[in-house]
Amino acid sequence: MRPDPDGPRTVPAGLAHAPVLAALHALAFADPDLSGPAWDEAAFAQLLMLPGTAAFLALAGEEPAGLVLLRTAADEAEILTIGTIPAARGRGIGLALLRTAAAAACDSGAQAMFLEVAAGNAPAQRLYARSGFETVGRRRGYYHTAAGPVDALVLRRALP
């Protein structure tokens, strides 16, 4: 994948995009150290049918390179999953997805956004810290990997 001189752009994703979201998620979390749950097309479709749920794709050029799925309830939003395919990492896609998710959450009335990240996923933790997220909790053994259980850090960011 070649770098996009205009940077990544994000577009809304709906129920018809469930296969693309599942395929991107599988690629983004193929590394067992990232500890993401495996979500198939049916899981994405079920989540997208829930009230307050939104998804976005990040495009590098015309190719899907990342995804974010969030749910907003009352004044809180949660990023259910966010990921970038390995070939597109380090190109601002994660940041673009975070910005899009925050804007969508604000539009839905959220005052704060939460997410969980594997305790060993240092690149993601750096991205989230640069984006204003702070650690507010830990879920011991939250992720189950071939190497054993991995803790999740619970992060929070106030929204403007």
N, C-alpha and C positions, 0 to 999 in steps of 0.2 A: 504494500500500500504506500503510495507516494504522499508526502506532506501536502496538505491543502493550504495554499498561500492565503486564503481568506479565513482560515481557521475552521473549526468544526461548527456545524449548525445543528440545532435540535428541531425536531418536528413531533407533534402529538402522535401517539400510537393508540390504536383502538383494538377491539376484539379481533378484527381481521388480521392484526399484526401478531397475534399470539404465537404462531409458528416462528416468526422472525425473532421475537423476544426470547423464546425458549432456546433457539439456536445460538443467539448471541450470549445468553446466560451460560450455556454449556461451554462455550469457548472462553468466556471471561473467567469462569471458575474451574477450568480444567486442571489448574495447579492445586493439588490437595492442600498445600500450605495456606492458600487463601481461604479455605474452610467455608466456602459458600454452599448453601443447600442446593441440591439438584432439583430444578423446577422444570417440569415438562409443559407442553402446550396446554394441556387441560388445566394445570395449576394457574397459568397466566390467564386463561380464559375465565376461570372461576373468580379470580381476584379482580379482573377488569369489569366484571358484572356487579361488583359491590359498590354501593353508594360511596362517594368521596374518594374513589380510587382513580388515579391518572397514571399514564405511562408516556414516556417520551423516548424517541430514538435519537442518537447522535449520529450524524453523517460526516464522514471524511470524504470529501468529494461527493459522489453519489452513493457511496457504499455505507451500509450500516456498520458502525464501529463501536457502539455502546448503547446502554439502556439505563433507564431509571424508572422505578415503579414506586409510587408513593400513595399514601392514604391519609386523608384529612378528616378529623372528627372534632367538632367543636372548635376550640382554639389551638389544637395541636396537630402537627403533621408528623408522619413517620415515613422515612425512606425504607421501604420493604426490601429493596435490592437495588444495587447500582453496580455497574461493571463496564469495563472497556476490554475489547478483545486484545490479546497480547501484541499483535502486530501494530496496534495503533496507540499503545501506551506512551506516555510522555509527550503528547501532542495537544494537551489542553482539553481533551474530551471529558474527563472526569469533572473538571472545573465547570465546563459548559453545562453538563448535566446537573451539577449541584445548583448552579445559578437558575436554571430553568425550573428545577424542582422547588427552589425557594420562592420564585416568582409565582408559580402555580399555587403553592401553599398560602402565600400572602393573599392572592386573589380569592382564595376560599375562606379567608378569615383567620388563618392560623397565626398565632403569636410566637410559637416555638416549633422547632423541628428536631426530631430525634432520629438516630440510626444506631445500628450495632455494627461493630467491626471486630474481626478476629484479633486477639491480643498480639499475634505475631505478624500482622500485616502492616509493617512499618510504612511502606509507600502510601497506602490508603490513609493511615493515621496522619501522616504529614500533610496530605491534601486536605483532610478534614480540619486539621488545626489551622492551616492557612485560610480556610474558609469560615473560621469563627466558631467551630465546634469545640466543646470542652467535655472532658470525661466527667460523667455524673454517676457512674455505677459500673459494676462488673457482674456478669452472669457466668458463674463457674461451670465449666464443661458444657457450654451451650452448643458448640459445634462438634459434630462427630466426624472424625477423619480416620483414614486408615492407620495413622500414627497414634491415634487416641483422641481423647477429648481436648478441646481447645476453648479457652475462655473467650467470652465476647465482652468488649468494652461498650458501654452504653454512652453515647455522646449526645449532647444537646447544643442547640444554637438558637439564640433569640432571633426573631425575624423583625425586620423594620416595620 
